Amino acid sequence: MREKVILLLPLTYNDGSAVAKEAMEQILQELFVEFGGYTVAGEVEGAYAMRSGAKQVDTCLEVWITVESDDDSLNRLRRMVAWFAAVLRQETMYFERTGSKVEFIAPDSSTQELNEQG
């Protein structure tokens, strides 16, 4: 069974400069290749307390991934997110296991035939 994981990918580095479009495209491509897809749910804004105590406000892409609910798959995704943190120059990255069970359901062939007739 697959489960939903939510990642928040910052659109700017901590110094306020924009993350290169190519870097974000590479991250999304890596997620696609490794896990077969992703959903960009939109942009969100949040604040994070840096190790220094400073408040960091970020605008992020909220990205949903479905991953097998086994330790190997989840740890592969965690390693990828740690790499994303290095690329995006972050102290940490948001990684939420929602506990949601995800299924991909194909069209019912009898319904498809009805649609073709009607």
Secondary structure, 3 states (H helix, E strand, C coil): CEEEEEEEEECECCCCCECCHHHHHHHHHHHHHHHCCCEEEEEEEEEEECCCCCEEEEEEEEEEEEEECCHHHHHHHHHHHHHHHHHCCCCCCEEEEEEEEECCCCCCHHHHHHHHHC
